[in-house]
């Protein structure tokens, strides 16, 4: 019979651990949290130090019964949920559920699910870290207070069944503000001039106009001392006329070398960003795949194997053992010339908690090609990305030869630049995806210039002016929004994915061609929250609150005090809106000149869960509603209602699109939307 009980939160983790813990250990899984705040009420006693009123999650009673049964048979109980706030909270709740069990309870954590890491963890157990537990409680209570208090205001002013989140609403604000910037943006014209030049051997090359009379040519908006913008066709014509008469002479030829250093191994945010750019994975999908790779994959004879370290981290730190292993791998696989004299170390962010290592492979003897057959295509993609990034992070820098040629033509200076890769270094293994603005660290195109010397005359074959216009700021992608959240100090590694998935799931934001667009509903929710809770749903305030919650985790601040300082001003803002809901809703209603088709009263634009629509201003006397004119055209089907003969239109409900009679509410006929594809089964329509 097993002497010890190990409790984890995942069945997959259980299977992986069972490979090397042996018969002395029984392993049970909680399948996530077992205890939480109630779903149907606030569950926080605001009169008594914000005491959480925890209860067993519905359906988890059997889990707790099984844990107690197994615990009674054990000499020692090891609590081994994930090594973060949520994991610590699960361990604490389980410990409280087993408080009448005689066997000692010990907390163990490991950053990777390997025999060595788990054995070391069990050799060095610790007590539950109440600072971590309190940090989780503080966030949970804070989010519950905001959600359960602000959401009803949205129900009364915008639409039923909406919800507001403390951090998600700030992410929504960022998306909405970016959309406003785009809408207000006024494009500015600017030009560039290129010259096709040739040396005495008629070897051609292209150079761009770089300076005019000592001033650097820049695009519109890049103003500053000694800068100039070519902003009109008239200016272009004037410069071209002068250049037609000018002699072109090579002023300077410079040769230099540049180095491109390897990139740090992944942390949570950079993994989410890179997976989004390279594969189009959402942060949520990336984290789900990473969780699978961390908890264990069935690998042939090896059995269930944890392939990567813990995936929620803000640290680029790597253990000495892992560095030694990867340096040995690089030397054997690529040769001594790819191995730096000393290991590469990467600085940490100011706000980094540095609790866990960077995300890296746990077994360098299991390269992607070897485990490919055991992985799904998406798992393989992510594992390869993590593997290659980690190996590359400990390789030498890439080196380039750079040649810069300046060609003078009177008051004008043209510049041509070429670069050639001398040594690929870490690029042998890993190429980072280019940034969305096109200025990323892609491999770069190699170019070559003909042999030129200072003082040499060159022939101008052709001058080409190119008109351009400044572009508005780019809409956020899921990758760039994660980057912005991290830069602003909003959210933490464990929350980036849920922040973005939540605003998409709530239909506040929609994803089109990998870009985030605020919906009409999202704009309405954001407008209300920003106008009436300017302090709460504010980037700076939210970032400062995250710092305070980090202090709770470090044990330097009290979680009850942090929430107490927040709660007073928050409730003052909430109470200030009491009785004003109808007024706020009226202010959000737009009048129109469109008459109601039923009673003739003017219709107004209202907001519902699925966006804006027209409603009769005589409501509740007249309950007529219809789509906005631009939406109405899109919703037409040409299909007659079999009950009243009116046209059926496409509508969207909680379960998706359906057809409804346009004569609603007089006729409430509905039917499913058909795809127009005949069922392949014989005899079926």
PENOR-V80892 format. One record per backbone hydrogen bond with DSSP energy under -1.0 kcal/mol. NH is the residue of the N-H (numbers start at 1). CO is the residue of the C=O. Records with the same first field share a line. If there is no record, write none. Layout:
# PENOR-V80892
NH = CO  CO
This chain:
# PENOR-V80892
4 = 24
5 = 76
6 = 26
7 = 78
8 = 28
14 = 10
15 = 11
16 = 12
17 = 13
18 = 14
20 = 17
21 = 17
25 = 22
26 = 4
28 = 6
30 = 8
32 = 9
36 = 55
45 = 51
46 = 44
48 = 45
51 = 45  48
53 = 43
54 = 52
55 = 36
57 = 34
60 = 57
64 = 60
65 = 61
66 = 62
67 = 63
68 = 64
69 = 65
70 = 66
71 = 67
72 = 68
74 = 71
75 = 3
76 = 3
77 = 104
78 = 5
79 = 106
80 = 7
84 = 82
88 = 84
89 = 85
90 = 86
91 = 87
92 = 88
93 = 89
94 = 90
95 = 91
96 = 92
97 = 93
98 = 94
99 = 96
101 = 98
106 = 77
107 = 126
108 = 79
114 = 112
118 = 114
119 = 115
120 = 116
121 = 117
122 = 118
123 = 119
124 = 120
126 = 107
133 = 129
134 = 130
135 = 131
136 = 132
137 = 133
138 = 134
139 = 135
140 = 136
141 = 137
142 = 138
143 = 139
144 = 140
145 = 141
146 = 142
147 = 143
148 = 144
150 = 146
151 = 147
154 = 150
155 = 151
156 = 152
157 = 153
158 = 154
159 = 154
169 = 165
171 = 167
172 = 168
173 = 169
174 = 170
175 = 171
176 = 172
177 = 173
178 = 174
179 = 175
180 = 176
181 = 177
182 = 178
183 = 179
184 = 180
190 = 468
191 = 230
192 = 466
194 = 464
195 = 207
196 = 462
197 = 205
198 = 459
199 = 203
202 = 199
205 = 197
207 = 195
208 = 415
209 = 193
210 = 413
211 = 413
212 = 215
213 = 411
215 = 212
216 = 226
217 = 210
218 = 228
222 = 219
223 = 221
227 = 224
228 = 216
236 = 232
237 = 233
238 = 234
239 = 235
240 = 236
241 = 237
242 = 238
243 = 239
244 = 240
249 = 408
250 = 456
251 = 406
252 = 406
254 = 404
256 = 402
258 = 400
260 = 398
268 = 313
271 = 267
272 = 268
273 = 269
274 = 270
275 = 271
276 = 272
277 = 273
278 = 274
279 = 275
281 = 275
286 = 282
287 = 283
288 = 284
289 = 285
290 = 286
291 = 287
292 = 288
293 = 289
294 = 290
295 = 291
296 = 292
297 = 305
299 = 303
302 = 299
303 = 300
305 = 297
307 = 293
309 = 360
310 = 111
323 = 319
324 = 320
325 = 321
326 = 322
327 = 323
328 = 324
329 = 325
330 = 326
331 = 327
332 = 328
333 = 329
334 = 330
335 = 330
338 = 335
339 = 336
358 = 317
359 = 266
362 = 307
366 = 363
370 = 367
371 = 367
374 = 371
375 = 372
380 = 376
381 = 377
382 = 378
383 = 379
384 = 380
385 = 381
386 = 382
387 = 383
388 = 384
389 = 385
390 = 386
391 = 387
392 = 388
393 = 389
394 = 391
395 = 392
396 = 338
398 = 260
399 = 423
400 = 258
401 = 420
402 = 256
403 = 418
404 = 254
405 = 416
406 = 252
407 = 414
408 = 249
409 = 412
412 = 409
413 = 211
414 = 407
415 = 208
416 = 405
418 = 403
420 = 401
422 = 399
423 = 399
426 = 396
427 = 424
428 = 425
429 = 426
430 = 426
438 = 435
447 = 419
455 = 250
456 = 453
458 = 248
459 = 198
461 = 196
462 = 196
464 = 194
466 = 192
468 = 190
470 = 188
481 = 477
482 = 478
483 = 479
484 = 480
485 = 481
486 = 482
487 = 483
488 = 484
490 = 485
495 = 492
496 = 492
499 = 495
500 = 496
501 = 497
502 = 498
503 = 499
504 = 500
505 = 501
506 = 502
507 = 504
508 = 503
509 = 503
510 = 517
512 = 515
515 = 512
516 = 476
517 = 510
519 = 508
523 = 519
524 = 520
525 = 521
526 = 522
527 = 523
528 = 524
529 = 525
530 = 526
531 = 527
532 = 528
533 = 529
537 = 533
538 = 536
542 = 538
543 = 539
544 = 540
545 = 541
546 = 542
547 = 543
548 = 544
549 = 545
550 = 546
551 = 547
552 = 548
553 = 549
554 = 550
555 = 552
556 = 551
562 = 558
563 = 559
564 = 560
565 = 561
566 = 562
567 = 563
568 = 564
570 = 566
571 = 567
572 = 568
573 = 569
574 = 570
575 = 571
576 = 572
577 = 574
580 = 577
584 = 580
585 = 581
586 = 582
587 = 583
588 = 584
589 = 586
590 = 605
592 = 603
596 = 601
600 = 596
603 = 594
604 = 615
605 = 590
606 = 613
608 = 611
611 = 608
613 = 606
614 = 626
615 = 604
616 = 624
617 = 602
619 = 616
621 = 618
626 = 614
632 = 628
633 = 629
635 = 631
637 = 648
641 = 646
645 = 641
648 = 639
649 = 660
650 = 635
651 = 658
653 = 656
656 = 653
658 = 651
659 = 671
660 = 649
661 = 669
662 = 647
664 = 661
666 = 663
671 = 659
684 = 681
